Amino acid sequence: MKNFLYLFFYLLLLSPIISYFAVEGTGRNADYYFRIATTGIGLLFLIINSKKIKIPRYLFPLIFYIIYLAIWATQNGEIERRSLFNYFFNNVNIQILFILIIINNTKFDSFFINNSIKVIKLTIIIAFAISFIQLIYDTAFFTPKKIIEDNLNANIYQVRRTSIFAYVHQTALGLSFLPLVSILLGTYLVHDKKNFYPFLIMAGIVAIASNTRYIIAGLLIVLFQILVSRGISLNKSIKWFIYVGVIVFVVFQVFEFIGYDLKDFYNQRLFAEGSFKKTTRYLAYEMFLKFFPKSWFWGTGVHLTDEIKHEIGGRSSQIHLGYLSHLVSYGIFGSFLYFFYLYLFARDLYSTAKKTSFYGAYFAFLIFLWANMTLVYYSVYTYGLIFAFIFNKYFKDNFWNKSKSSQT
């Protein structure tokens, strides 16, 4: 079954291309089909390997969280509307559980990892090329019609340039592309290679061209990996700050050259609202204070109630801060299960990073945690994050193999 899994993961790594044809052909992106396939593959994997499956400790809170959501889905009629079969097979949390069980019970060889690195490099190069075309010549190039329509009245500092990832998912640029950059950087740092700068410059241009604040901040999180992996001593910090400064300088010089006024970019995009109280994040805080106390323990059981929608009054599409939104929807009880799962998962990734010196997966996960300060997106089922977990497992296995061989 290993070769079949490798084929599945290789296809997953080609999500931008496959999603383009999926969306144009069926109207659904490839992410939908990959997730449905994951449920089937996960069931088959459990049947074949039932006697030797190991479930990581951080997945147990996720299992209880899935049960809790299923109880709510029964209470609010979701299962009745969708049918039990559809609810199970198209449940992203169950798909996350399956994909993480598969990854943690598979040994990935160096041939697969090296091929994946080549595809990741190619992805960054192509993403840079497409972003540059969108930046210089045609914003609508390789962009779905819906995003083109949303960008019609936007100026150059507000238009959302999605590079090659818009067909994958609306969060793919932040939660797949940046994790891929983190994987590549982490792998280069483990092997003490320093020729990653061109890739970081290209990634920086893609991130800033997106005009998306959490993505730009997410890239800075990726860059911080350099300091952490090298040990944050004064001398090393100064050296790496100089390197990062050179990268930032080159990226901004490119934007200056093509006509970006950095002051206008700050005023019209980075801090367009002028005051924090005018942002949707402040609105999220207000909605949280008003509605969380009403059902603080169990939550409302749905993403948005009619009462919350009415109170927001079109000023935002939702409570635009993931953690606060989750507390309102699923209360202290459900949020404890979900947040505890995230904590244990992060701790496991950090433990591997400390032992192996591969910080790529840990920082990819930090990007996800950071993103939910502005997004409302609770799923780690993005192809970039999935590959971060695959690389984490590979380096963990290599560490234990080396430890065993040194003891014999």
C-alpha positions in Angstrom: 0.0 0.0 0.0 3.0 2.2 0.4 3.4 2.9 -3.3 -0.3 3.8 -3.5 0.2 6.3 -0.6 3.2 7.8 -2.3 1.1 8.3 -5.5 -1.6 10.0 -3.4 0.8 12.3 -1.8 2.6 13.2 -5.0 -0.8 14.1 -6.5 -1.5 16.2 -3.4 1.8 18.1 -4.0 0.5 18.9 -7.5 -2.7 20.5 -6.1 -2.4 23.8 -7.9 -2.4 22.2 -11.3 -4.9 19.5 -10.5 -7.2 22.0 -8.8 -7.2 24.2 -11.9 -8.5 21.4 -14.1 -10.9 20.3 -11.3 -12.5 23.7 -10.9 -12.7 24.4 -14.6 -14.1 20.9 -15.2 -16.4 20.2 -12.3 -16.7 23.5 -10.3 -15.1 21.9 -7.3 -11.4 22.3 -6.3 -9.2 19.3 -5.9 -9.1 19.7 -2.1 -12.7 18.4 -2.0 -11.8 15.2 -3.9 -8.5 14.7 -1.9 -10.4 14.9 1.4 -13.1 12.5 0.3 -10.4 10.1 -0.9 -8.6 10.5 2.4 -11.7 9.0 4.2 -11.7 6.0 2.0 -7.9 5.5 2.1 -8.0 6.0 5.9 -10.5 3.3 6.4 -8.6 0.9 4.2 -5.3 1.8 6.0 -6.9 1.0 9.3 -8.2 -2.3 8.1 -4.9 -3.4 6.6 -2.8 -2.3 9.5 -5.3 -2.8 12.4 -2.9 -4.8 14.6 0.0 -2.4 14.4 -1.6 1.1 14.2 -0.2 3.6 16.7 -2.3 6.7 17.6 -0.2 9.7 18.8 -1.4 11.1 22.1 -2.1 14.5 20.6 -4.9 12.9 18.5 -7.0 11.8 21.5 -8.4 15.3 22.2 -9.2 15.5 18.5 -11.2 12.2 18.7 -13.2 13.6 21.6 -13.6 16.9 19.8 -15.0 15.0 16.8 -17.5 13.2 19.0 -18.5 16.5 20.6 -19.2 18.1 17.2 -21.2 15.0 16.2 -23.4 15.4 19.3 -24.0 19.0 18.3 -24.7 18.0 14.7 -27.3 15.6 15.9 -28.9 18.2 18.2 -29.1 21.0 15.5 -30.3 18.7 12.8 -27.1 18.8 10.6 -26.8 15.0 10.4 -30.5 14.7 9.5 -30.1 17.3 6.7 -26.9 15.9 5.3 -27.4 12.1 6.1 -25.0 10.2 8.4 -23.1 8.8 5.4 -22.4 12.3 4.0 -21.5 13.7 7.4 -18.9 11.0 8.0 -17.3 10.9 4.5 -17.2 14.7 4.1 -16.2 15.6 7.7 -12.9 17.5 7.6 -12.0 16.6 11.2 -12.3 12.9 10.5 -10.2 13.4 7.4 -7.6 15.2 9.5 -7.6 12.3 12.0 -7.1 9.7 9.1 -4.3 11.7 7.4 -2.4 12.1 10.6 -2.8 8.4 11.5 -1.6 7.5 8.0 1.5 9.8 8.3 2.4 8.7 11.8 2.3 5.0 10.8 4.2 5.3 7.5 8.0 5.4 7.1 8.9 7.8 4.3 12.1 7.0 2.4 14.7 9.5 1.2 13.7 9.0 -2.5 10.2 10.2 -1.8 11.5 13.2 0.3 14.1 14.3 -2.2 11.5 14.2 -5.0 9.1 16.2 -2.9 11.8 18.8 -2.3 12.3 19.1 -6.1 8.5 19.7 -6.6 8.5 22.2 -3.7 11.4 24.2 -5.3 9.6 24.1 -8.6 6.3 25.3 -6.9 8.1 28.3 -5.4 9.6 29.2 -8.7 6.3 28.9 -10.6 4.5 30.8 -7.8 7.0 33.6 -8.1 6.6 33.7 -11.9 2.8 33.8 -11.8 2.8 36.4 -9.1 5.2 38.6 -11.1 2.9 38.3 -14.1 -0.1 39.2 -11.9 1.9 42.1 -10.5 3.2 43.6 -13.7 0.9 42.6 -16.6 -2.5 41.0 -15.7 -4.0 40.7 -12.2 -6.6 38.2 -13.6 -4.0 35.8 -15.0 -4.5 32.3 -13.6 -7.3 33.6 -11.3 -10.8 32.2 -10.8 -13.7 34.4 -12.0 -15.0 35.0 -8.4 -11.7 36.5 -7.3 -11.5 38.6 -10.5 -14.9 40.0 -9.7 -13.9 40.8 -6.1 -10.8 42.6 -7.4 -12.6 44.8 -9.9 -12.7 48.0 -7.7 -9.5 47.3 -5.8 -6.4 49.4 -6.3 -2.9 47.9 -6.7 -2.4 47.9 -3.0 -5.6 46.1 -2.2 -6.1 43.6 -5.0 -5.6 40.0 -3.9 -3.0 38.3 -6.1 -3.3 34.6 -5.4 -0.4 33.3 -7.6 -1.1 29.7 -8.5 -3.1 28.8 -5.4 -6.5 30.4 -5.8 -7.9 27.3 -7.5 -6.7 25.1 -4.5 -8.4 27.0 -1.7 -8.9 30.6 -0.5 -6.3 29.9 2.3 -3.8 28.0 0.2 -1.4 30.8 -0.3 -1.0 31.3 3.4 -1.6 27.8 4.7 0.0 25.7 1.9 2.6 27.9 0.2 4.2 29.3 3.4 4.4 25.8 4.9 6.2 24.6 1.8 8.7 27.5 2.1 9.1 26.6 5.8 9.8 22.9 4.8 12.4 23.9 2.2 14.1 26.3 4.6 14.1 23.8 7.4 15.6 21.1 5.2 18.3 23.4 4.0 19.2 24.5 7.5 19.4 20.9 8.7 21.9 20.1 6.0 23.7 23.4 6.6 23.0 24.6 3.0 22.9 28.4 2.4 21.6 28.6 -1.1 18.1 29.1 0.1 18.2 32.9 -0.3 16.8 33.0 -3.9 13.8 30.9 -2.8 13.2 33.3 0.2 13.4 36.3 -2.1 10.9 34.7 -4.5 8.6 33.7 -1.6 8.8 37.3 -0.2 7.7 38.8 -3.5 4.8 36.3 -3.6 3.8 37.1 -0.1 3.9 40.9 -0.4 2.2 40.8 -3.9 -0.7 39.0 -2.2 -1.5 42.2 -0.3 -2.6 39.9 2.5 -1.4 40.9 6.0 -1.4 37.6 7.7 0.6 36.1 4.8 3.2 38.8 5.0 3.5 38.3 8.8 3.5 34.5 8.2 6.6 34.9 6.0 8.4 36.7 8.9 7.5 33.7 11.1 9.2 31.4 8.6 12.3 33.6 8.5 12.5 33.5 12.3 13.2 29.8 11.9 16.8 30.7 10.9 17.5 32.3 14.2 15.9 29.5 16.3 17.6 26.7 14.4 21.0 28.3 14.7 20.7 29.2 18.3 19.9 32.8 19.3 23.3 34.0 20.4 24.2 37.7 20.0 26.8 37.2 17.3 24.6 34.8 15.3 21.6 37.0 15.7 23.4 40.0 14.3 24.7 37.9 11.3 21.3 36.4 10.5 19.5 39.7 11.0 21.9 41.2 8.3 21.0 38.3 6.0 17.3 38.7 6.5 17.7 42.5 6.1 19.3 42.0 2.8 16.5 39.7 1.7 13.9 42.3 2.8 15.8 45.1 1.1 16.0 43.2 -2.2 12.3 42.3 -2.1 11.3 45.9 -1.4 13.6 47.2 -4.1 11.8 45.0 -6.6 8.4 46.5 -5.5 9.8 50.0 -5.7 11.1 49.3 -9.2 7.7 48.2 -10.5 5.9 51.3 -9.1 4.9 50.4 -5.6 4.9 53.4 -3.3 5.7 51.8 0.1 4.0 54.6 2.0 0.8 54.2 0.0 1.1 50.4 0.5 1.2 50.9 4.3 -1.7 53.4 4.3 -3.9 51.7 1.8 -3.3 48.1 2.7 -1.3 47.3 5.9 -3.2 49.8 8.0 -6.0 50.9 5.7 -8.5 51.3 8.5 -6.5 54.0 10.2 -7.7 52.8 13.7 -7.9 49.4 15.3 -11.4 50.2 16.4 -12.5 50.3 12.8 -11.2 46.9 12.0 -13.2 43.6 11.7 -10.9 42.2 14.5 -12.2 44.8 16.9 -15.7 44.0 15.8 -14.9 40.4 16.5 -13.9 41.3 20.1 -17.1 43.2 20.6 -19.3 40.3 19.3 -17.3 37.9 21.5 -18.0 40.0 24.7 -21.7 40.2 23.8 -22.4 36.6 22.8 -19.9 34.4 24.6 -21.4 34.8 28.1 -24.8 33.7 26.8 -23.6 30.1 26.1 -20.1 30.1 27.6 -19.8 26.4 28.5 -21.4 24.5 25.6 -21.4 27.2 22.9 -24.1 27.8 20.3 -23.3 24.6 18.3 -23.2 26.5 14.9 -20.8 28.8 13.3 -23.1 31.9 13.3 -26.6 32.2 14.9 -29.2 34.4 13.3 -28.9 36.8 16.3 -25.1 37.2 15.7 -25.6 37.8 12.0 -28.1 40.5 12.7 -25.9 42.2 15.2 -22.9 42.2 12.8 -25.2 43.8 10.3 -23.0 43.3 7.2 -19.9 44.9 8.8 -18.2 41.6 8.5 -18.9 38.1 7.3 -18.3 36.5 10.7 -16.6 36.9 14.1 -13.3 37.5 12.3 -10.9 36.0 14.8 -10.7 32.3 14.8 -10.2 31.5 18.5 -12.9 33.9 19.7 -15.3 32.6 17.0 -14.6 29.0 18.2 -15.3 29.9 21.8 -18.6 31.4 20.8 -19.5 28.4 18.6 -18.4 25.5 20.9 -17.9 27.1 24.3 -15.3 26.4 26.9 -15.8 22.6 26.7 -15.4 22.2 22.9 -12.7 24.8 22.7 -10.7 23.1 25.5 -10.7 19.9 23.4 -9.7 21.7 20.3 -7.1 24.0 21.8 -5.6 21.1 23.9 -5.2 19.1 20.7 -3.4 22.0 19.1 -1.2 22.5 22.1 -0.2 18.8 22.2 0.4 18.8 18.5 2.6 21.8 18.7 4.5 20.3 21.6 5.1 17.1 19.6 6.4 19.1 16.6 8.6 21.2 18.8 10.0 18.1 20.5 11.0 16.6 17.1 12.5 19.9 16.1 14.7 20.1 19.2 16.0 16.5 18.7 16.4 16.6 14.9 17.1 20.3 14.2 14.4 20.3 11.6 12.2 23.2 12.5 10.3 23.4 9.2 7.2 21.5 10.4 7.0 23.4 13.7 7.1 26.8 12.1 4.6 25.7 9.4 2.3 24.9 12.3 3.0 28.2 13.9 1.8 29.9 10.7 -1.5 28.0 11.1 -1.8 29.1 14.7 -1.0 32.7 13.7 -3.5 32.7 10.8 -6.4 32.0 13.1 -5.7 35.3 14.8 -7.4 36.7 11.7 -9.0 33.7 9.8 -11.7 31.4 11.0 -10.2 28.2 9.7 -9.8 25.3 12.0 -8.5 22.7 9.6 -4.9 21.6 9.2 -5.9 19.7 6.1 -4.0 21.8 3.6 -1.5 20.2 1.3 1.4 22.4 2.6 0.7 21.5 6.2 0.3 17.8 5.4 3.7 17.8 3.8 5.1 19.6 6.8 3.9 16.7 8.9 5.3 14.2 6.5 8.8 15.8 6.7 8.5 15.9 10.4 7.8 12.1 10.5 10.8 11.5 8.1 13.2 13.4 10.3 11.9 11.8 13.4 12.4 8.3 12.0 15.9 9.2 10.8 16.8 10.5 14.3 15.6 7.3 16.0 17.4 5.1 13.4 20.6 7.0 14.0 20.2 6.7 17.8 19.7 3.0 17.6 22.6 2.4 15.3 24.9 4.5 17.6 23.9 2.3 20.5 24.8 -1.0 18.8 
